[in-house]
Amino acid sequence: MFGAHDAHVRRTCDAIAKVVATPPFRGRGYDELTMLIVCMTPRSGSQYLGSVLRDNGLGLAHEQFRYTGGSIEKITSKFGLTTFEDFVRNRIDVNITGDGIFSAKADWMQFLPLYYLGAYAHYFTGAHYVYLSRRDRLDQAISRYIATESRYFHTTYTEHRQAVKDVPFSLDGINMHLSHILSLENAWEQFFSSEDIRPLRIYYEDLEADPASVLADIFAHLGREAPPAPVVETEFRIVRTEKNRRFRDLFQRARQSDRSGFTLGYTQPAP
């Protein structure tokens, strides 16, 4: 998912070009703004982090550049936008805070058209980058599998909460999400290395354990002073249940059985 000749990159950029024109970017820069881009992987606590940033004056770090599910069509139609640059500028202009901060979060799938269609080079080379990921990728993959199957992504999705209990265990399903997460991490790392970006690296586990310290690190990364009494309680809560732990145990037993079966089934070739 990295590189101009990657098939997914081409498909994504071609899909956007069917909605809006993609000429070179030419608009004025945003040198007066403090720009914060939260680069994330799914199920890493980005919704909670965004709400903490919002409640502490660091902007609305939502998925401002989301283009799937009819998002770009809805925005371009609402505001009469005809080019991808129009779309990008609109997302920035309508989400600037009163004290000159623009914040956004994106996984690599959302950021790649910004990178390959010109927005990054024109507007975001001077942004502050925070990379939010998770140390325990297996727990992350299980979380994404359960959330995707139940549609219960956040505690605000109350209508889907009961669907979690009906999600069946699936070794293949969890493996698919694990592979997806690792591929997104790989693309982010290639982006950081290619552009010589040294993001502030923060982790879900630290955000869960001590959000005030993580927030203080972000303020320092932006060259700003953290509030003396930061807001860390928001509408978002952990959605992890006993099912997550049980699926982890089942996954590990299944992988152990898979390895053992391969070994026991192997026949030494004749000399």
DRENDO-480836 format. One line per field, with one value per atom (N, C-alpha, C): x, y, z; atom name. Coordinates in Angstrom, 2 decimals. Each point is the difference from the previous one (the first is absolute). Example, Ala and Ser with C-alpha at 12.3 -4.5 7.8 and 13.67 -1.06 7.14 Angstrom:
<sites>
u <- 13.19,-0.89,0.90,-0.35,0.82,-0.77 .
v <- -5.69,1.19,1.20,1.05,1.19,1.09 .
w <- 7.80,0.00,0.00,-0.72,0.06,0.73 .
atomo <- N,CA,C,N,CA,C .
</sites>
This chain:
<sites>
u <- 0.80,-0.80,0.85,1.26,0.87,0.72,0.10,0.65,-1.01,0.38,-0.92,-0.48,0.75,-0.38,-0.72,-0.21,-0.75,-1.45,-0.54,-1.33,-1.07,0.11,-1.00,0.08,1.21,0.18,-0.64,0.25,-0.57,-1.52,-0.56,-1.47,-0.62,0.63,-0.54,0.02,1.13,0.12,-0.92,-0.13,-0.91,-1.45,-0.36,-1.37,-0.33,0.95,-0.22,-0.11,0.83,-0.02,-1.32,-0.78,-1.31,-1.04,0.32,-0.93,0.34,1.30,0.45,1.24,0.25,1.21,1.21,1.16,1.20,1.17,-0.16,1.11,1.04,1.17,1.00,-0.55,0.46,-0.44,0.67,-0.78,0.53,-0.42,-0.83,-0.52,1.05,-0.36,0.92,0.24,1.14,0.32,-0.69,0.23,-0.59,1.10,0.96,1.15,-0.37,-1.14,-0.39,-0.63,-0.33,-0.68,0.99,-0.41,0.65,-0.78,0.67,-0.67,0.47,-0.96,0.27,-0.66,0.80,-0.51,0.26,-1.06,0.12,-0.04,1.14,0.11,-0.33,-0.95,-0.44,-0.23,-0.10,-0.46,-1.33,-0.87,-1.34,0.03,-0.95,-0.17,1.21,0.53,1.13,-0.40,-1.30,-0.46,-0.07,-0.08,0.06,-1.25,-1.17,-1.20,0.10,0.47,0.18,1.05,1.13,1.04,-0.54,-0.76,-0.57,-0.90,-0.77,-0.88,0.80,1.12,0.86,0.65,0.49,0.58,-1.04,-1.20,-1.10,-0.28,-0.10,-0.38,1.13,1.20,1.13,0.51,-0.86,0.29,0.92,0.16,0.91,-0.74,-1.18,-0.69,-0.85,-0.71,-0.90,0.73,0.71,0.81,-0.87,-0.90,-0.86,0.62,-0.69,0.44,-0.44,0.69,-0.41,0.07,0.90,0.21,-0.57,-0.96,-0.65,-0.68,0.19,-0.56,-0.87,0.01,-0.78,-1.43,-0.84,-1.38,-0.82,0.37,-0.73,0.40,1.06,0.39,0.43,0.87,0.50,-1.12,-0.88,-1.13,-0.91,-0.25,-0.88,0.60,1.29,0.64,0.09,0.43,0.15,-1.34,-1.04,-1.33,-0.52,0.19,-0.49,0.63,1.31,0.72,0.30,-0.44,0.23,1.46,0.71,1.43,0.22,1.02,0.22,1.36,0.94,1.33,0.37,1.00,0.46,0.61,0.65,0.53,-1.12,-1.10,-1.16,-0.45,-0.05,-0.43,0.94,1.31,0.99,-0.08,-0.06,-0.06,-1.29,-1.10,-1.25,0.11,0.59,0.15,0.87,1.01,0.84,-0.76,-0.58,-0.59,-1.16,-0.81,-1.17,0.32,1.25,0.36,1.15,0.28,1.03,-0.59,0.73,-0.46,0.23,-0.59,0.13,1.41,0.84,1.39,0.95,-0.50,0.86,0.58,-0.80,0.44,-0.89,0.64,-0.74,0.51,-0.91,0.36,-0.80,0.63,-0.69,0.65,-0.77,0.58,-0.27,0.87,-0.17,0.77,-0.56,0.82,0.67,0.88,0.74,-0.93,-1.07,-0.93,-0.59,-0.25,-0.56,1.07,1.23,1.05,0.63,-0.02,0.75,-0.44,-1.31,-0.31,0.54,0.08,0.62,1.46,0.64,1.43,0.23,-0.79,0.28,-0.69,-1.00,-0.69,0.42,1.01,0.61,-0.25,-0.96,-0.33,1.13,0.65,1.08,1.11,0.48,1.12,-0.38,-1.26,-0.41,-0.39,-0.60,-0.55,0.53,0.50,0.22,1.45,0.95,1.39,0.44,-0.62,0.37,-0.90,-0.87,-0.91,0.75,-0.62,0.52,-0.67,0.81,-0.53,0.11,-1.13,-0.06,-0.40,0.73,-0.29,-0.57,-1.27,-0.71,-0.15,0.59,-0.11,-0.17,0.15,-0.27,1.13,0.48,1.10,-0.49,-1.18,-0.54,-0.88,0.60,-0.75,-1.06,0.21,-1.02,-1.27,0.14,-1.17,-0.67,0.81,-0.53,-0.79,0.52,-0.68,-1.31,0.03,-1.22,-1.04,0.43,-0.92,-0.62,0.81,-0.54,-0.94,0.34,-0.87,-1.37,-0.02,-1.27,-0.78,0.68,-0.68,-0.58,0.74,-0.46,-1.20,0.05,-1.10,-1.27,0.15,-1.16,-0.46,0.88,-0.21,0.03,0.48,0.12,1.44,0.26,1.35,0.33,-1.00,0.25,-1.18,0.23,-1.08,-1.15,0.25,-1.09,-0.92,0.42,-0.82,-0.91,-0.85,-0.76,-0.91,-0.50,-0.95,0.64,1.34,0.68,0.63,-0.14,0.71,-0.34,-1.28,-0.42,0.48,0.36,0.44,1.34,0.77,1.32,-0.12,-1.02,-0.11,-0.20,-0.46,-0.27,1.16,1.09,1.15,0.70,0.14,0.67,1.52,0.71,1.45,0.36,1.01,0.47,1.51,0.73,1.45,0.35,-0.67,0.29,-0.37,-1.11,-0.42,0.99,0.47,0.98,1.32,0.42,1.23,-0.08,-1.16,-0.18,0.20,-0.60,0.14,1.43,0.65,1.39,0.89,-0.19,0.79,-0.27,-1.26,-0.35,0.69,-0.03,0.64,1.50,0.63,1.44,0.34,-0.86,0.26,-0.15,-0.93,-0.15,1.21,0.46,1.20,1.19,0.14,1.12,-0.06,-1.21,-0.14,0.34,-0.48,0.36,1.50,0.65,1.46,0.74,-0.48,0.62,-0.20,-1.18,-0.26,0.92,0.09,0.86,1.45,0.47,1.39,0.24,-0.93,0.18,0.00,-0.78,-0.11,0.83,0.80,0.85,-0.82,-1.12,-0.88,0.28,0.14,0.17,-1.21,-1.03,-1.24,0.16,-0.86,-0.13,-0.74,0.62,-0.60,-0.70,-1.28,-0.76,-0.74,-0.38,-0.57,-1.32,-0.85,-1.31,0.14,0.95,0.16,0.34,0.84,0.35,-1.17,-0.74,-1.17,-1.04,-0.14,-0.94,0.47,1.30,0.53,0.17,0.45,0.32,-0.24,-1.27,-0.29,0.55,0.09,0.51,1.45,0.81,1.40,0.13,-0.83,0.01,-0.39,-1.02,-0.43,1.10,0.71,1.10,1.09,0.27,1.00,-0.44,-1.29,-0.50,0.11,-0.36,0.16,1.46,0.92,1.42,0.44,-0.53,0.32,-0.44,-1.08,-0.52,0.66,0.86,0.63,-0.95,-0.99,-0.99,0.00,-0.50,-0.05,-1.28,0.15,-1.17,-0.82,-1.32,-0.83,0.34,-0.07,0.34,-0.97,-1.24,-1.00,-0.65,0.69,-0.53,-1.28,-0.84,-1.23,0.33,-0.22,0.28,-1.22,-1.08,-1.24,-0.90,-0.33,-0.86,-1.11,-0.73,-1.12,0.45,1.29,0.48,0.56,-0.34,0.47,0.55,0.73,0.52,-1.17,-0.01,-1.08,0.44,1.21,0.52,-0.84,-0.30,-0.76,0.75,-0.59,0.60,0.15,-0.82,0.09,1.36,0.55,1.32,1.05,0.01,0.98,-0.22,-1.28,-0.29,0.43,-0.22,0.42,1.52,0.70,1.45,0.47,-0.60,0.36,-0.29,-1.17,-0.37,0.95,0.37,0.92,1.35,0.53,1.31,-0.02,-1.10,-0.10,-0.12,-0.75,-0.17,1.32,0.78,1.30,0.94,-0.04,0.85,-0.37,-1.30,-0.47,0.40,-0.06,0.37,1.48,0.83,1.43,0.30,-0.68,0.24,-0.44,-1.15,-0.50,0.94,0.61,0.94,1.23,0.50,1.20,-0.25,-1.14,-0.29,-0.30,-0.47,-0.34,1.15,1.16,1.15,0.71,0.34,0.72,1.41,0.96,1.40,0.23,0.52,0.25,1.04,-0.16,0.95,1.37,1.08,1.35,0.27 .
v <- -1.21,1.21,1.27,-0.13,1.18,-0.06,1.15,0.07,0.32,0.90,0.46,-1.11,-1.11,-1.09,-1.13,0.18,-1.00,-0.03,-1.20,-0.14,0.69,-0.10,0.63,1.52,0.52,1.45,0.48,-0.71,0.40,-0.05,-1.07,-0.13,1.13,0.32,1.06,1.34,0.34,1.29,0.07,-1.10,-0.03,0.17,-0.60,0.11,1.44,0.71,1.40,0.86,-0.32,0.76,-0.14,-1.03,-0.15,0.90,0.50,0.87,1.47,0.33,1.39,0.03,1.14,0.16,0.04,-0.42,-0.06,0.76,1.29,0.76,0.31,0.51,0.37,1.02,-0.09,0.93,1.36,1.06,1.34,1.03,-0.39,0.96,0.53,1.07,0.57,-1.00,0.12,-0.89,0.38,-0.78,0.23,0.19,0.85,0.17,0.55,0.67,0.61,-1.01,-1.18,-1.00,-0.92,-0.51,-1.16,-1.21,-0.86,-1.19,-1.25,-0.77,-1.25,-1.14,-0.94,-1.18,-1.22,-0.65,-1.23,-1.17,-0.61,-1.17,-1.22,-0.79,-1.05,-1.31,-1.04,-1.29,-0.28,-0.81,-0.19,-0.70,0.37,-0.54,0.31,1.22,0.43,1.11,0.28,1.04,1.37,0.08,1.31,0.85,-0.65,0.78,0.64,-0.78,0.56,1.10,-0.25,1.03,1.27,-0.15,1.17,0.80,-0.70,0.70,0.71,-0.59,0.65,1.24,-0.10,1.17,1.10,-0.37,0.96,0.72,-0.75,0.58,0.78,-0.09,0.76,1.05,0.34,1.13,-0.27,-1.28,-0.32,-0.40,0.50,-0.20,-1.25,-0.13,-1.13,-1.06,-0.87,-1.01,-1.17,0.30,-1.03,-0.49,-0.95,-0.48,1.02,1.14,1.12,-0.34,-0.92,-0.27,-1.35,-0.47,-1.26,0.15,-0.98,0.09,-1.20,-1.05,-1.20,0.14,-0.95,-0.03,1.20,0.65,1.16,1.31,-0.03,1.21,1.13,-0.30,1.07,0.51,-0.89,0.44,0.94,-0.32,0.83,1.39,0.05,1.29,0.85,-0.60,0.79,0.50,-0.79,0.44,1.12,-0.14,1.00,1.36,0.01,1.27,0.41,-0.78,0.35,-0.07,-1.03,-0.15,-0.83,0.37,-0.69,-0.66,0.32,-0.60,-0.62,-0.87,-0.61,1.07,0.99,1.08,0.78,0.22,0.64,-0.79,-1.31,-0.88,0.12,-0.04,0.08,1.36,1.07,1.34,0.18,-0.53,0.09,-0.70,-1.17,-0.76,0.77,0.69,0.81,1.24,0.73,1.30,-0.09,-1.03,-0.08,-0.63,-0.42,-0.66,0.69,1.25,0.76,0.53,-0.16,0.54,1.51,0.63,1.44,0.48,-0.86,0.41,-0.61,-0.36,-0.36,-1.39,-0.98,-1.40,-0.79,-0.82,-0.97,-1.39,-0.87,-1.37,-0.98,-1.10,-1.07,-1.31,-1.06,-1.33,-0.79,-0.95,-0.81,-1.29,-1.08,-1.19,0.14,-0.91,0.17,-0.01,-0.78,-0.06,1.37,0.80,1.33,1.02,-0.22,0.97,-0.16,-1.20,-0.24,0.89,0.31,0.93,1.40,0.42,1.30,-0.02,-1.13,-0.13,-0.05,-0.80,-0.24,0.98,0.72,0.95,1.45,0.21,1.32,0.79,-0.42,0.79,0.01,-1.13,-0.06,0.99,-0.05,0.86,1.47,0.32,1.40,0.58,-0.82,0.54,-0.61,-1.22,-0.71,-0.36,0.49,-0.35,0.62,1.10,0.65,-0.36,-0.99,-0.40,-0.73,-0.05,-0.80,-1.37,-1.05,-1.35,-0.78,-0.60,-0.90,-1.37,-1.03,-1.35,-0.81,-0.33,-0.77,-1.44,-0.90,-1.42,-0.80,-1.28,-0.88,-1.02,-0.22,-0.96,-1.44,-0.29,-1.36,-0.10,-0.43,-0.05,-1.08,-1.09,-1.04,0.51,0.65,0.60,1.01,0.74,0.98,-0.68,-1.08,-0.73,-0.61,-0.55,-0.56,1.09,1.15,1.13,0.43,0.08,0.42,-1.06,-1.27,-1.07,0.07,0.10,0.05,1.25,1.14,1.25,-0.04,-0.55,-0.06,-0.93,-1.13,-0.97,0.50,0.72,0.44,1.41,0.79,1.43,0.82,-0.61,0.71,0.48,1.19,0.53,0.84,0.69,0.92,-0.04,0.46,-0.01,0.92,0.89,0.86,-0.74,-1.19,-0.78,-0.94,0.55,-0.81,-1.02,0.31,-0.90,-1.31,-0.05,-1.21,-0.80,0.49,-0.62,-1.48,-0.33,-1.38,-0.97,0.54,-0.87,-0.66,0.54,-0.55,-1.46,-0.32,-1.35,-1.05,0.40,-0.96,-0.18,0.71,-0.12,-1.32,-0.86,-1.29,0.13,-0.91,-0.02,-0.40,0.66,-0.34,0.22,-1.08,0.10,0.77,-0.32,0.68,1.48,0.29,1.39,0.84,-0.52,0.73,0.13,-1.07,0.06,1.06,0.12,1.00,1.41,0.26,1.32,0.25,-1.03,0.14,0.36,-0.67,0.30,1.42,0.42,1.36,1.04,-0.18,0.94,0.09,-1.15,0.00,0.66,-0.15,0.65,1.52,0.46,1.44,0.55,-0.72,0.43,0.09,-0.97,-0.01,1.22,0.33,1.16,1.30,0.13,1.20,0.12,-1.11,0.04,0.38,-0.49,0.39,1.49,0.50,1.43,0.82,-0.34,0.75,-0.02,-1.16,-0.12,0.77,-0.12,0.65,1.52,0.53,1.45,0.55,-0.87,0.39,0.67,-0.62,0.49,-0.82,0.70,-0.65,0.32,-0.82,0.32,-0.22,0.63,-0.35,-1.33,-1.02,-1.33,-0.19,-0.26,-0.28,-1.32,-0.61,-1.35,-0.08,-0.84,-0.25,-0.35,-0.88,-0.46,1.15,0.95,1.16,0.97,0.14,0.87,-0.51,-1.32,-0.60,0.18,-0.18,0.03,1.41,0.94,1.35,1.03,0.29,0.92,1.40,0.44,1.35,0.13,-1.04,0.05,-0.01,-0.81,-0.03,1.37,0.60,1.33,1.03,-0.08,0.93,-0.15,-1.24,-0.23,0.63,-0.06,0.59,1.52,0.59,1.46,0.39,-0.75,0.31,-0.15,-1.00,-0.23,1.19,0.65,1.17,1.29,-0.08,1.21,0.84,-0.63,0.71,-0.52,0.82,-0.37,-0.77,-1.13,-0.81,0.66,-0.21,0.58,-0.63,0.75,-0.54,-1.09,0.05,-1.01,-0.53,-0.89,-0.47,-0.81,0.09,-0.80,-1.34,-1.08,-1.32,-0.92,0.43,-0.77,0.54,-0.84,0.42,-1.03,0.14,-0.91,-1.39,-0.19,-1.30,-0.83,-1.29,-0.94,-1.24,-0.80,-1.25,-0.95,-0.63,-0.93,-1.45,-0.23,-1.36,-0.78,-1.25,-0.86,-1.32,-0.87,-1.32,-0.76,0.29,-0.69,0.24,1.19,0.29,-0.93,-0.18,-0.89,-1.44,-0.42,-1.38,-0.25,0.95,-0.16,-0.06,0.75,-0.07,-1.41,-0.57,-1.37,-1.00,0.14,-0.90,0.15,1.24,0.26,-0.66,0.17,-0.56,-1.52,-0.59,-1.46,-0.51,0.72,-0.40,0.08,1.05,0.12,-1.10,-0.34,-1.07,-1.33,-0.25,-1.23,-0.04,1.14,0.09,-0.33,0.52,-0.29,-1.46,-0.54,-1.39,-0.94,0.31,-0.85,-0.04,1.13,0.03,-0.83,0.15,-0.74,-1.49,-0.42,-1.43,-0.63,0.82,-0.53,-0.04,0.49,0.08,-1.35,-0.46,-1.27,0.29,-0.56,0.19,-0.68,0.74,-0.64,-1.11,-1.00,-1.11,0.47,-0.52,0.41,-0.45 .
w <- 0.00,0.00,0.00,-0.35,-0.10,-1.33,-0.64,-1.30,-1.09,-0.90,-1.04,-0.92,-0.06,-0.90,0.74,1.31,0.75,-0.50,-0.15,-0.59,0.85,1.31,0.86,-0.08,-0.06,-0.14,-1.29,-1.08,-1.29,0.02,0.56,0.05,0.82,1.12,0.87,-0.71,-0.57,-0.69,-1.22,-0.71,-1.15,0.43,1.15,0.49,0.36,0.61,0.36,-1.26,-1.00,-1.25,-0.75,0.32,-0.62,0.65,1.20,0.73,-0.21,0.10,-0.16,-0.88,-0.62,-0.80,0.94,-0.52,0.83,-0.65,-0.32,-0.56,1.09,-0.37,1.01,0.99,1.23,1.05,-0.21,0.15,-0.24,1.05,0.96,0.96,0.97,0.68,0.99,1.11,0.66,1.09,1.29,1.02,1.31,1.04,-0.33,0.87,1.37,0.08,1.28,0.95,-0.48,0.81,0.71,1.14,0.61,-0.48,-0.75,-0.54,0.74,0.45,0.71,-0.76,-0.46,-0.69,0.86,0.44,0.77,-0.98,-0.22,-0.85,0.88,-0.40,0.91,-0.73,0.78,-0.49,0.69,-0.59,0.56,1.36,0.84,1.35,0.88,-0.14,0.82,0.96,0.13,0.91,-0.62,-1.32,-0.65,0.26,0.13,0.29,1.38,0.97,1.35,-0.01,-0.67,-0.06,-0.65,-1.07,-0.66,0.93,0.83,0.93,1.09,0.42,1.00,-0.61,-1.24,-0.66,-0.13,-0.40,-0.14,1.31,1.09,1.29,0.66,-0.58,0.54,-0.99,-0.97,-0.87,-1.17,-0.36,-1.11,-1.27,-0.17,-1.27,-0.06,-1.10,-0.22,-0.82,0.67,-0.69,-0.45,-0.91,-0.59,-1.31,-0.63,-1.32,-1.04,-0.02,-0.85,-1.48,-0.37,-1.43,-0.42,0.74,-0.35,-1.37,-0.87,-1.35,-0.36,0.81,-0.31,0.50,-0.42,0.47,-0.40,-1.09,-0.47,0.65,0.84,0.74,-0.93,-0.96,-0.86,-0.91,-0.43,-0.83,0.79,1.26,0.83,0.22,0.32,0.28,-1.27,-1.10,-1.23,-0.51,0.17,-0.41,0.90,1.30,0.96,-0.22,-0.28,-0.10,-1.44,-0.97,-1.39,-0.39,0.43,-0.26,-1.25,-0.78,-1.28,-0.11,0.88,-0.08,1.34,-0.03,1.25,0.91,-0.58,0.82,0.68,-0.72,0.62,1.23,-0.15,1.09,1.19,-0.25,1.07,0.70,-0.78,0.59,0.81,-0.49,0.74,1.35,0.02,1.25,1.00,-0.51,0.88,0.47,-0.94,0.30,1.00,-0.10,0.88,1.35,0.19,1.26,0.73,-0.33,0.71,1.30,1.11,1.27,0.04,0.98,0.13,0.22,0.60,0.22,-1.01,-1.17,-1.11,0.02,0.40,-0.01,-0.94,-0.83,-0.81,0.37,0.38,0.36,-0.83,-0.35,-0.72,0.38,-0.11,0.16,-1.27,-0.29,-1.21,0.14,-0.49,-0.19,-1.37,-0.34,-1.25,-1.20,0.05,-1.13,-0.30,1.04,-0.20,-0.38,0.47,-0.25,-1.38,-0.54,-1.24,-1.17,-0.18,-1.10,0.25,1.27,0.30,-0.43,0.21,-0.32,-1.50,-0.69,-1.42,-0.94,0.47,-0.88,0.24,0.84,0.10,1.27,0.83,1.19,1.01,0.19,0.99,-0.36,-1.23,-0.40,0.05,-0.26,-0.07,1.35,0.87,1.23,1.30,-0.05,1.26,0.32,-0.75,0.32,1.32,0.38,1.26,1.16,-0.17,1.07,1.11,1.15,1.11,-0.07,-0.01,-0.16,1.31,0.37,1.14,-0.54,0.39,-0.48,1.16,-0.11,1.03,-0.47,0.74,-0.34,1.29,-0.12,1.14,0.11,1.19,0.17,-0.22,0.50,-0.10,-1.24,-1.10,-1.27,0.00,0.74,0.03,0.68,1.13,0.64,-0.92,-0.74,-0.94,-1.10,-0.54,-1.07,0.49,1.22,0.58,0.19,0.50,0.19,-1.33,-1.04,-1.30,-0.58,0.19,-0.50,0.68,1.32,0.73,-0.37,-0.09,-0.33,-1.41,-0.94,-1.38,-0.15,0.70,-0.09,0.69,1.12,0.78,-0.35,-0.63,-0.25,1.28,1.10,1.27,0.12,-0.58,-0.02,1.23,0.53,1.12,0.96,1.22,0.99,-0.41,-0.93,-0.48,-0.97,-0.48,-0.93,0.81,0.82,0.96,-0.67,-1.20,-0.65,-0.44,-0.05,-0.45,1.15,1.22,1.12,0.18,-0.12,0.25,-1.09,-1.16,-1.09,0.29,0.94,0.31,0.45,0.77,0.56,-1.09,-1.18,-1.08,-0.97,0.23,-0.91,0.26,-1.02,0.20,-0.12,0.61,-0.16,-1.42,-0.57,-1.34,-0.07,-0.11,-0.15,-1.27,-1.09,-1.27,0.08,0.66,0.11,0.79,1.12,0.81,-0.75,-0.67,-0.79,-1.09,-0.62,-1.06,0.56,1.15,0.60,0.49,0.49,0.43,-1.19,-1.10,-1.20,-0.49,0.07,-0.44,0.87,1.30,0.92,-0.27,-0.18,-0.25,-1.34,-0.99,-1.29,0.12,0.81,0.22,0.74,1.00,0.73,-0.93,-0.87,-0.94,-0.93,-0.47,-0.89,0.73,1.24,0.77,0.18,0.33,0.23,-1.29,-1.13,-1.27,-0.27,0.31,-0.16,0.88,1.28,0.92,-0.46,-0.42,-0.44,-1.29,-0.95,-1.30,0.13,0.92,0.15,1.16,0.62,1.12,1.11,0.31,1.07,1.26,1.09,1.30,0.86,-0.13,0.72,1.49,0.76,1.41,0.04,0.56,0.04,1.34,-0.07,1.21,-0.20,1.11,-0.05,0.76,-0.52,0.61,1.47,0.30,1.38,0.94,-0.46,0.83,0.09,-1.09,0.00,0.98,0.09,0.93,1.45,0.22,1.36,0.56,-0.83,0.49,-1.10,-0.31,-1.10,0.22,1.25,0.26,-0.44,0.23,-0.42,-1.52,-0.67,-1.45,-0.55,0.58,-0.44,0.20,1.13,0.25,-1.05,-0.43,-1.05,-1.32,-0.29,-1.24,0.05,1.13,0.14,-0.20,0.60,-0.16,-1.45,-0.68,-1.41,-0.86,0.41,-0.72,0.45,1.01,0.53,0.81,0.61,0.80,1.43,0.89,1.42,0.28,0.66,0.34,1.09,0.00,1.07,1.35,1.07,1.32,0.47,-0.47,0.38,-1.28,-0.71,-1.29,0.16,-1.01,-0.04,-0.64,0.72,-0.56,0.03,0.65,0.01,-1.11,-0.97,-1.11,-0.19,-1.10,-0.25,-0.42,-0.26,-0.48,1.15,0.00,1.00,-0.71,0.73,-0.56,-0.26,-1.16,-0.35,0.14,0.42,0.16,1.02,-0.31,0.90,0.21,0.78,0.24,-1.31,-0.99,-1.30,-0.64,0.15,-0.57,0.57,1.33,0.63,-0.44,-0.07,-0.39,-1.44,-0.90,-1.39,-0.10,0.85,-0.01,0.38,1.04,0.40,-1.12,-0.62,-1.10,-1.18,-0.30,-1.11,0.26,1.20,0.30,0.02,0.50,-0.02,-1.44,-0.81,-1.40,-0.75,0.26,-0.66,0.46,1.29,0.51,-0.63,-0.13,-0.63,-1.47,-0.65,-1.41,-0.19,0.88,-0.09,0.29,1.02,0.37,-1.10,-0.60,-1.07,-1.18,-0.33,-1.11,0.32,1.23,0.39,0.03,0.58,0.12,-1.35,-0.91,-1.31,-0.99,0.44,-0.89,-0.03,-1.19,-0.18,-0.48,0.70,-0.40,-1.34,-0.99,-1.29,0.11,-0.85,0.00,-0.46,0.60,-0.43,-1.43 .
atomo <- N,CA,C,N,CA,C,N,CA,C,N,CA,C,N,CA,C,N,CA,C,N,CA,C,N,CA,C,N,CA,C,N,CA,C,N,CA,C,N,CA,C,N,CA,C,N,CA,C,N,CA,C,N,CA,C,N,CA,C,N,CA,C,N,CA,C,N,CA,C,N,CA,C,N,CA,C,N,CA,C,N,CA,C,N,CA,C,N,CA,C,N,CA,C,N,CA,C,N,CA,C,N,CA,C,N,CA,C,N,CA,C,N,CA,C,N,CA,C,N,CA,C,N,CA,C,N,CA,C,N,CA,C,N,CA,C,N,CA,C,N,CA,C,N,CA,C,N,CA,C,N,CA,C,N,CA,C,N,CA,C,N,CA,C,N,CA,C,N,CA,C,N,CA,C,N,CA,C,N,CA,C,N,CA,C,N,CA,C,N,CA,C,N,CA,C,N,CA,C,N,CA,C,N,CA,C,N,CA,C,N,CA,C,N,CA,C,N,CA,C,N,CA,C,N,CA,C,N,CA,C,N,CA,C,N,CA,C,N,CA,C,N,CA,C,N,CA,C,N,CA,C,N,CA,C,N,CA,C,N,CA,C,N,CA,C,N,CA,C,N,CA,C,N,CA,C,N,CA,C,N,CA,C,N,CA,C,N,CA,C,N,CA,C,N,CA,C,N,CA,C,N,CA,C,N,CA,C,N,CA,C,N,CA,C,N,CA,C,N,CA,C,N,CA,C,N,CA,C,N,CA,C,N,CA,C,N,CA,C,N,CA,C,N,CA,C,N,CA,C,N,CA,C,N,CA,C,N,CA,C,N,CA,C,N,CA,C,N,CA,C,N,CA,C,N,CA,C,N,CA,C,N,CA,C,N,CA,C,N,CA,C,N,CA,C,N,CA,C,N,CA,C,N,CA,C,N,CA,C,N,CA,C,N,CA,C,N,CA,C,N,CA,C,N,CA,C,N,CA,C,N,CA,C,N,CA,C,N,CA,C,N,CA,C,N,CA,C,N,CA,C,N,CA,C,N,CA,C,N,CA,C,N,CA,C,N,CA,C,N,CA,C,N,CA,C,N,CA,C,N,CA,C,N,CA,C,N,CA,C,N,CA,C,N,CA,C,N,CA,C,N,CA,C,N,CA,C,N,CA,C,N,CA,C,N,CA,C,N,CA,C,N,CA,C,N,CA,C,N,CA,C,N,CA,C,N,CA,C,N,CA,C,N,CA,C,N,CA,C,N,CA,C,N,CA,C,N,CA,C,N,CA,C,N,CA,C,N,CA,C,N,CA,C,N,CA,C,N,CA,C,N,CA,C,N,CA,C,N,CA,C,N,CA,C,N,CA,C,N,CA,C,N,CA,C,N,CA,C,N,CA,C,N,CA,C,N,CA,C,N,CA,C,N,CA,C,N,CA,C,N,CA,C,N,CA,C,N,CA,C,N,CA,C,N,CA,C,N,CA,C,N,CA,C,N,CA,C,N,CA,C,N,CA,C,N,CA,C,N,CA,C,N,CA,C,N,CA,C,N,CA,C,N,CA,C,N,CA,C,N,CA,C,N,CA,C,N,CA,C,N,CA,C,N,CA,C,N,CA,C,N,CA,C,N,CA,C,N,CA,C,N,CA,C,N,CA,C,N,CA,C,N,CA,C,N,CA,C,N,CA,C,N,CA,C,N,CA,C,N,CA,C,N,CA,C,N,CA,C,N,CA,C,N,CA,C,N,CA,C,N,CA,C,N,CA,C,N,CA,C,N,CA,C,N,CA,C,N,CA,C,N,CA,C,N,CA,C,N,CA,C,N,CA,C,N,CA,C,N,CA,C,N,CA,C,N,CA,C,N,CA,C,N,CA,C,N,CA,C,N,CA,C,N,CA,C,N,CA,C,N,CA,C,N,CA,C,N,CA,C,N,CA,C,N,CA,C,N,CA,C,N,CA,C,N,CA,C,N,CA,C,N,CA,C,N,CA,C,N,CA,C,N,CA,C,N,CA,C,N,CA,C,N,CA,C,N,CA,C,N,CA,C,N,CA,C,N,CA,C,N,CA,C,N,CA,C,N,CA,C,N,CA,C,N,CA,C,N,CA,C,N,CA,C,N,CA,C,N,CA,C,N,CA,C,N,CA,C .
</sites>
